C-alpha cells in the first residue's frame, strides 16, 4: 500500500510523531503539514480550530492518504468528531493514547496534565482517564507560553526556566507521579520539565503510543506498506519555511528540506 500517512499539527510539534514513525514504521510514506501561519491553535476558539482542521485535512486528502494523524492536542480535543464525519479514512488523535499511557505509568494514580488553553479547557484527558479508571486523580495546568517559546527555539535559558517553574508549581504541590505532555511541542522542553518536576515523576510523550496505534490500525486494515523502495517524506507549511526547517532539524535530528509553502485557506 503506497498511499502515505497524513499528519498535521499547528506547527513543528507534530514532527515528534514523524520521528516515532521513522522508528516504528520506517517503510511508510509520510506527508506532513504544519500550519505555521496560524500557530498557536491553543488560544483560539473551538469553531476556528475545527475550521483549520478541516482545511488541513482537505489539503492532505489531495495526496490520497490512507490514514490521518491529528498530531495537535488542541485539534484532537475539539475537532475529531467533525473530521470523522467528513472523511472516510481512519483518523487518530493524540488524546486517547496519551491518557492510556499515563494510566499505565502512574503508581499513585496522581496524573498531571499540561497543555494549551484549549486542550485544558476541553477536559478531554480528564474525561477519558475517568472513563477508564474513576479512582485516578487528575490535575491540569494550561501552559500557553510553551508553544511560542518552542517555535522561537527558546528551549533553555533563564526566561524559559522561569516560565516552566511558574506553570509547574501547582502540579508539584499535588504530588503527581506522572505528567502528560499534552502538546506535541512540549517534548522539546523535556529536560527543563524533568528537572523541575524531579526524578519521581514520569513524563508521558504520547507520540510513541500514537504511532503504536497507527501501526495497529494499518495492520488491521491491511494497509501497511512493504517493499524495498525508500519511503518518501514530504513537508508542507502555511508560512515561509525557514523557521520550520531550522526547528524541524532539532526535532528529527536530520535535514528536512525542501519544505513547500501552501495557501491553506484555499482548501
PyMOL commands that set and color helices and strands:
alter all, ss='L'
color gray80, all
select helices_A, chain A and resi 15-24+46-61+73-86+95-105+117-122+124-132+145-151+158-172+186-197+207-220+242-252+264-266
alter helices_A, ss='H'
color red, helices_A
select strands_A, chain A and resi 5-9+30-34+67-70+90-92+110-115+137-142+178-182+202-204+233-237+259-261
alter strands_A, ss='S'
color yellow, strands_A
deselect
rebuild
show_as cartoon
